[in-house]
């Protein structure tokens, strides 16, 4: 998918397509994780779909839950989902930064060879 170290730097248009592809992957990942959170809050905490969306979005965004949970299984889900969401955000940033860092490091490598 990426050029090798002996190849020239790709044009900006190819880099832009890579960024769109990686951003699409991140969007799909975040939507899937958000769906998991919405489902868990709806079925385990007996919240409405809108309240489930709000709580899952707030946790995924790092803000914390809105509603107070009373059931033990809902509290366990919320804590696991919060930890999982933190890791997903880190992974999402990695996916976004891969093409940028590759281009920067590849450009430095090209300059070293000249």
Steps between C-alpha positions, in 0.01 A plus 500: 500500500786740576800569281831333580801694621671498159190642325418867453254684722146459368304804377273689737193356328605144590576611855156663523336174386693315772382749760138461386535121518646509850241753617228271362645209697496709816143610436387138455687397815344779706151426366540131587619581852221754542247235393639263765460771764149596393392136501653431839344803663162427343480133593701487822413835656145515357555851363315636198682499167566873519630480859713201399643701210575790734676285759698297246605817315607671820712204610652454154580870494667479840246709690342228717147368539196723542247269667546330836503124464338283767536144367827319566527358146450850356776639722738222395416561134556875539843450659612249236362720222683802640833314507438357154406844366826647624696236313291553186574873504873426525473251212301750292770761543760244394304413187469869408867574567645204304490663153619834636796352686588276205508798265712707739748220565511407132576862408787507751634174359492640146693808615763281669560302179551805278 
